[in-house]
């Protein structure tokens, strides 16, 4: 064992085992570190901590590489359907025609939600954030399917299909509630994204035909959001699931984590920022100056990424998709021009180049969602629909793991008061 595989603490040397993953991934196994040395590692935000071994998604942030089960994201976004990618993430391989048809059927038969759940929607305030409702309703599924709870893999197969099917129905009902419109039931003769658009934008008074370009764009958006390794929300799903909590509760926790503006809520924050820039009449030059000023509270949303130190490959795909979609539909949006100007600055300004602050996936996704008619508040919900297969794949991988299963329990470095003793109230 080489010197690099040892650690010296208090003048004593301890061996450390290394782990080799695919495509050069390397790790140091510290499972026995505390037991043998009395030390733990301090890693704020778990930026250098790998809590699991996973065969789902590979990312090389330096090279801008994203692959699901070995398949480059560019190929999947261009050629696959969302349900194909969902199957790939959950079961390890792209489905055959027969498997694809069977999976689609399993999902479709679960698209209705219990009428009792439907009756809950009117009790949420009209101004409730859609993510609050989505998280609540997904958690509520554990009450309506209480006989199907547990971590038995066979039991959960139907739960996975239920979640993929019902999340679009729930999301569509949230949109309808938000806009005071009548809800529509899902239909069995439409594809996944087409059915979602039908439930969201259709009306009981007229037949609805989804625009094929909208369906194609939505498929691509969902695929680009489908998984991203151990992101905050995925880690939340794994942590909650590690206690053997049911899959509905675990996914609800992931939705809560995704809601934050530093995660899935960023696409909403980007559009809000661009709206403010446009409405204020600020120049891009002034915006950039404000973003560089440490004393200015303004923050430039949609730039930079914890993992990517090069271009986010999803952002490149979305930018191209935006241009093609807007050209074909003859859509103009002055906010998109502002976004492109900001990107141009990021590519050439020394401040951004040095810090490797390139546009991320959240920077362009909102333009497509808005062009389809979705309000800004719904953007994180749409992100959650796309990310669901990744969450399910990680939950499934974790509960089916044959060795090393442990409940998640991070350690800490305590920095509070030393031992103190209680003083009666009248003596304080």
C-alpha positions in Angstrom: 0.0 0.0 0.0 1.5 3.4 -1.0 2.1 6.4 1.2 -0.9 8.1 -0.4 -3.1 5.4 1.0 -2.3 6.2 4.6 -3.2 8.9 7.0 -1.2 10.2 10.0 -3.1 11.4 13.1 -1.4 12.1 16.4 1.9 10.7 15.0 0.2 7.4 14.3 -0.2 6.0 10.8 -3.5 4.4 9.6 -4.0 2.5 6.3 -6.9 3.7 4.1 -8.5 1.6 1.4 -9.2 3.2 -2.0 -12.2 2.5 -4.3 -12.0 2.6 -8.1 -15.2 3.3 -10.0 -16.0 3.5 -13.7 -14.2 6.0 -16.0 -11.6 7.0 -13.4 -13.8 7.7 -10.4 -11.7 7.3 -7.2 -12.6 7.3 -3.6 -11.1 6.7 -0.1 -13.0 4.3 2.2 -13.3 6.0 5.6 -16.0 3.8 7.1 -13.6 2.7 9.9 -12.0 6.1 10.4 -13.8 7.1 13.6 -13.7 3.6 15.1 -9.9 3.4 14.6 -8.8 7.0 15.1 -11.6 8.8 17.0 -11.7 11.3 14.1 -14.5 12.1 11.6 -14.1 14.0 8.4 -15.5 17.6 8.2 -17.0 18.2 4.8 -19.5 21.1 4.6 -22.3 20.4 2.2 -20.9 16.8 1.6 -19.0 18.2 -1.4 -16.3 15.6 -1.2 -18.3 12.8 0.5 -19.7 9.8 -1.4 -22.4 8.1 0.8 -23.1 5.3 -1.7 -22.0 3.4 -4.7 -24.3 3.9 -7.7 -24.6 2.6 -11.2 -27.2 5.1 -12.5 -25.5 8.3 -13.6 -22.0 9.4 -14.4 -20.8 13.0 -14.4 -17.5 14.5 -15.3 -17.8 18.1 -14.3 -14.5 19.1 -15.8 -15.3 17.9 -19.2 -19.1 18.6 -19.2 -20.0 14.9 -19.5 -23.4 13.5 -18.3 -24.3 9.9 -19.0 -27.2 7.8 -17.8 -26.4 4.0 -17.5 -23.6 4.8 -20.0 -25.7 6.6 -22.6 -24.7 10.3 -23.3 -27.4 12.8 -22.4 -27.2 14.2 -25.9 -28.2 10.9 -27.5 -31.1 10.3 -25.0 -32.5 13.9 -25.4 -32.4 13.7 -29.1 -33.8 10.2 -29.7 -35.5 8.7 -26.6 -38.9 9.2 -25.1 -39.2 10.2 -21.4 -40.7 6.8 -20.4 -37.8 5.1 -22.2 -35.3 7.1 -20.1 -37.4 6.4 -17.0 -37.2 2.6 -17.7 -33.4 2.9 -18.4 -32.7 4.7 -15.1 -34.8 2.3 -13.1 -33.9 -1.0 -14.7 -30.5 -0.5 -16.2 -31.0 -0.9 -19.9 -33.1 0.7 -22.6 -36.3 -1.3 -23.0 -37.1 -3.5 -25.9 -40.3 -2.8 -27.8 -42.2 -5.3 -25.8 -40.8 -3.9 -22.5 -41.5 -0.4 -23.6 -45.1 -1.2 -24.4 -45.6 -3.1 -21.1 -44.1 -0.2 -19.1 -46.2 2.3 -20.8 -49.3 0.2 -20.1 -48.3 -0.2 -16.4 -48.0 3.6 -16.0 -51.2 4.4 -18.0 -53.5 2.2 -15.9 -52.4 4.1 -12.7 -52.9 7.7 -14.1 -56.2 8.3 -12.3 -56.1 9.5 -8.7 -58.5 8.5 -6.0 -61.6 10.7 -5.9 -60.9 11.3 -2.2 -57.6 12.9 -3.2 -59.3 15.0 -5.8 -61.5 16.4 -3.1 -58.5 17.6 -1.2 -57.4 20.2 -3.8 -60.2 22.8 -3.0 -58.9 22.9 0.5 -55.6 24.4 -0.5 -55.6 28.2 -0.8 -55.5 29.6 -4.4 -52.2 31.3 -3.7 -50.5 28.2 -2.3 -47.2 27.5 -4.0 -47.6 24.6 -6.4 -44.6 22.8 -4.8 -46.3 22.9 -1.4 -49.4 21.2 -2.9 -47.3 18.7 -4.9 -45.3 17.6 -1.9 -48.4 17.3 0.2 -50.3 15.3 -2.3 -47.5 12.9 -3.1 -47.1 12.3 0.6 -50.9 11.7 0.8 -50.5 8.8 -1.6 -49.1 6.8 1.3 -52.5 7.2 3.1 -54.5 6.1 0.0 -52.2 3.1 -0.7 -51.4 2.1 2.9 -51.7 -1.6 2.1 -48.8 -1.2 -0.4 -46.2 0.3 1.8 -42.8 -1.2 2.7 -39.5 -1.8 1.1 -40.2 -5.2 -0.5 -39.0 -4.8 -4.1 -42.0 -6.7 -5.6 -44.4 -4.5 -3.7 -42.8 -1.3 -4.8 -42.8 -2.1 -8.6 -46.5 -1.0 -8.7 -45.7 2.0 -6.5 -43.1 3.2 -9.0 -45.6 3.0 -11.8 -48.2 4.7 -9.6 -45.9 7.7 -8.9 -44.8 8.2 -12.5 -48.4 8.1 -13.6 -50.1 10.1 -10.9 -47.6 12.9 -10.6 -48.7 14.4 -13.9 -52.4 14.1 -12.9 -51.6 15.8 -9.6 -49.6 18.6 -11.3 -52.3 19.2 -13.9 -54.9 19.5 -11.1 -52.6 22.0 -9.3 -52.5 24.1 -12.4 -56.3 24.0 -12.8 -56.8 24.9 -9.1 -54.3 27.7 -9.5 -56.3 29.1 -12.4 -59.8 28.3 -11.1 -60.5 26.0 -14.0 -62.3 22.6 -14.2 -60.2 19.5 -14.1 -59.9 16.8 -16.7 -59.4 13.1 -16.2 -56.4 11.5 -17.9 -57.0 9.4 -21.0 -55.6 6.0 -21.9 -55.1 6.8 -25.6 -52.4 9.5 -25.3 -48.7 9.3 -24.8 -47.3 10.5 -21.4 -46.4 14.1 -22.2 -49.4 14.5 -24.5 -51.7 13.4 -21.8 -50.2 15.8 -19.3 -50.7 18.7 -21.7 -54.3 17.6 -22.3 -55.1 17.5 -18.6 -53.3 20.8 -18.0 -54.5 23.0 -20.9 -57.6 21.1 -22.2 -61.2 22.1 -21.4 -64.3 20.0 -21.0 -66.1 22.1 -23.7 -63.8 21.4 -26.7 -61.6 18.6 -27.9 -57.9 19.0 -27.2 -55.1 18.2 -29.5 -51.6 18.7 -28.1 -49.2 20.5 -30.4 -46.6 17.9 -31.5 -43.8 20.5 -31.1 -45.0 21.1 -27.5 -44.9 17.4 -26.8 -41.4 17.0 -28.3 -40.1 20.0 -26.3 -41.6 18.7 -23.0 -40.2 15.2 -23.6 -36.8 16.8 -24.0 -37.1 19.0 -20.9 -38.2 16.0 -18.8 -35.3 13.9 -20.1 -32.8 16.6 -19.3 -34.0 16.8 -15.8 -34.4 13.0 -15.2 -31.4 12.4 -13.0 -28.2 14.2 -11.9 -26.4 11.9 -9.6 -26.4 12.7 -5.8 -28.0 16.2 -6.0 -29.6 17.7 -2.9 -33.1 16.2 -3.6 -31.8 12.8 -4.6 -29.7 12.7 -1.4 -32.9 13.6 0.5 -34.7 10.7 -1.1 -31.9 8.3 -0.2 -31.6 9.6 3.3 -35.3 9.3 4.1 -35.5 6.0 2.3 -32.6 4.6 4.2 -34.8 4.5 7.3 -37.0 2.1 5.3 -39.6 4.9 4.9 -42.1 4.2 2.2 -41.4 5.4 -1.3 -44.2 8.0 -1.3 -42.8 9.7 1.8 -39.2 9.6 0.4 -40.3 11.2 -2.9 -42.2 13.9 -1.0 -39.0 14.7 0.8 -37.2 15.0 -2.5 -39.8 17.4 -3.8 -39.3 19.6 -0.7 -35.6 19.7 -1.3 -36.0 20.4 -5.0 -38.2 23.4 -4.2 -35.3 25.5 -2.9 -34.1 28.4 -5.1 -30.6 26.9 -5.0 -31.9 23.7 -6.6 -35.0 23.1 -8.6 -36.5 26.4 -7.8 -33.7 28.1 -9.7 -35.6 28.0 -13.0 -38.3 30.0 -11.4 -35.7 32.4 -9.9 -34.0 32.8 -13.3 -37.3 33.9 -14.9 -38.1 36.2 -12.0 -34.7 37.8 -12.3 -35.0 38.3 -16.1 -38.5 39.8 -15.6 -37.1 42.3 -13.1 -34.2 43.2 -15.5 -36.6 43.7 -18.4 -39.2 45.6 -16.4 -36.6 47.9 -14.8 -35.0 48.7 -18.1 -31.5 47.9 -16.7 -28.7 47.3 -19.2 -26.9 44.0 -19.2 -23.7 46.0 -18.4 -25.3 47.3 -15.2 -26.5 43.9 -14.2 -23.1 42.4 -14.6 -21.5 45.2 -12.5 -24.1 44.5 -9.8 -23.4 40.7 -9.9 -19.6 41.4 -9.4 -20.1 43.7 -6.5 -19.7 41.8 -3.2 -21.6 44.4 -1.4 -24.6 44.3 -3.7 -27.3 41.8 -2.7 -28.2 41.1 -6.3 -27.4 37.5 -7.4 -27.1 36.4 -11.0 -29.3 33.2 -11.1 -28.7 30.4 -13.6 -24.9 30.6 -13.7 -22.4 28.2 -12.2 -22.8 24.7 -10.9 -21.5 22.7 -8.0 -20.4 19.9 -10.3 -19.8 21.4 -13.7 -16.6 23.4 -14.2 -17.3 23.6 -17.9 -20.6 24.1 -19.8 -23.5 22.2 -18.4 -24.3 19.9 -21.4 -28.0 20.2 -20.6 -27.8 24.0 -21.0 -26.2 23.6 -24.5 -29.1 21.3 -25.6 -31.7 23.6 -24.2 -30.3 26.7 -25.8 -30.4 25.0 -29.2 -33.9 23.7 -28.5 -35.1 27.2 -27.5 -33.8 28.7 -30.7 -35.4 26.0 -32.8 -38.7 26.1 -31.0 -39.0 29.9 -31.0 -38.1 30.2 -34.7 -40.6 27.5 -35.7 -43.4 29.1 -33.6 -42.4 32.6 -34.5 -42.1 33.6 -30.8 -40.2 36.6 -29.7 -39.3 37.2 -26.1 -37.1 40.2 -25.1 -36.1 38.3 -22.0 -34.4 35.6 -24.1 -32.3 38.3 -25.8 -31.3 39.5 -22.3 -30.4 35.9 -21.4 -28.2 35.6 -24.5 -26.4 38.8 -23.8 -25.7 37.7 -20.2 -24.3 34.4 -21.6 -22.1 36.3 -24.0 -20.7 38.2 -21.1 -20.1 35.0 -19.1 -18.1 33.6 -22.0 -15.7 36.5 -22.3 -15.7 38.5 -19.0 -12.6 37.6 -17.0 -14.6 37.5 -13.7 -16.9 34.8 -15.0 -14.3 32.9 -16.9 -11.9 32.7 -13.9 -14.8 31.4 -11.7 -16.1 29.1 -14.5 -19.6 30.6 -14.2 -21.3 29.2 -17.2 -25.1 28.9 -17.8 -26.7 25.8 -16.2 -29.8 23.9 -17.1 -32.0 26.3 -15.2 -31.0 29.2 -17.4 -33.0 28.3 -20.5 -35.6 25.8 -19.4 -38.0 28.5 -18.2 -38.3 30.0 -21.7 -39.7 26.8 -23.1 -42.1 26.3 -20.2 -43.4 29.8 -20.5 -43.8 29.5 -24.2 -46.0 26.5 -23.7 -48.2 28.5 -21.3 -47.0 27.4 -17.9 -46.9 30.1 -15.2 -43.5 30.7 -13.5 -44.7 29.1 -10.2 -45.2 25.8 -12.0 -41.6 25.5 -13.2 -40.3 23.6 -10.1 -43.2 21.2 -10.4 -42.3 20.5 -14.0 -38.7 19.9 -12.8 -40.0 17.4 -10.2 -41.9 15.5 -12.9 -38.8 15.1 -14.9 -36.6 14.2 -11.9 -39.0 11.6 -10.5 -37.6 8.6 -12.4 -34.1 9.5 -11.1 -35.4 9.6 -7.5 -37.1 6.3 -8.0 -34.0 4.7 -9.6 -31.9 5.8 -6.6 -34.6 4.6 -4.0 -34.8 1.3 -5.9 -31.1 0.9 -6.1 -30.7 1.6 -2.4 -33.4 -0.7 -1.0 -32.3 -3.6 -3.3 -28.6 -3.3 -2.4 -27.4 -6.6 -1.1 -24.6 -5.3 1.1 -23.6 -2.3 3.0 -27.2 -1.0 3.7 -27.2 1.4 6.6 -29.5 4.1 7.8 -28.1 7.5 6.9 -26.7 9.2 9.9 -24.1 12.0 9.3 -21.8 13.0 12.1 -21.0 16.6 13.2 -18.3 18.7 14.8 -20.0 20.1 18.0 -19.1 23.8 18.6 -21.7 24.6 21.3 -21.3 25.2 25.1 -19.4 22.8 27.3 -21.2 21.0 30.1 -23.5 23.3 32.2 -25.8 22.7 35.0 -29.4 23.8 35.6 -30.0 26.9 37.7 -33.5 27.4 39.2 -35.5 30.1 37.4 -35.6 32.4 40.5 -31.8 32.3 40.7 -31.1 33.3 37.1 
